[in-house]
């Protein structure tokens, strides 16, 4: 299965608690953090929830 690389590009300050928890679940804590995640429906749901805070590329 393919992987996706997720990078946090906007601050989590001022975000809702569930959005912050989603970013942490993806392994993103600070601006500039990158994480590689499997490309599956669970990850796609997390990406959709915080799409305004991250950049996604194919890994």
Order of alpha helices (4+ residues) and beta strands (2+ residues): beta-alpha-beta-alpha-beta
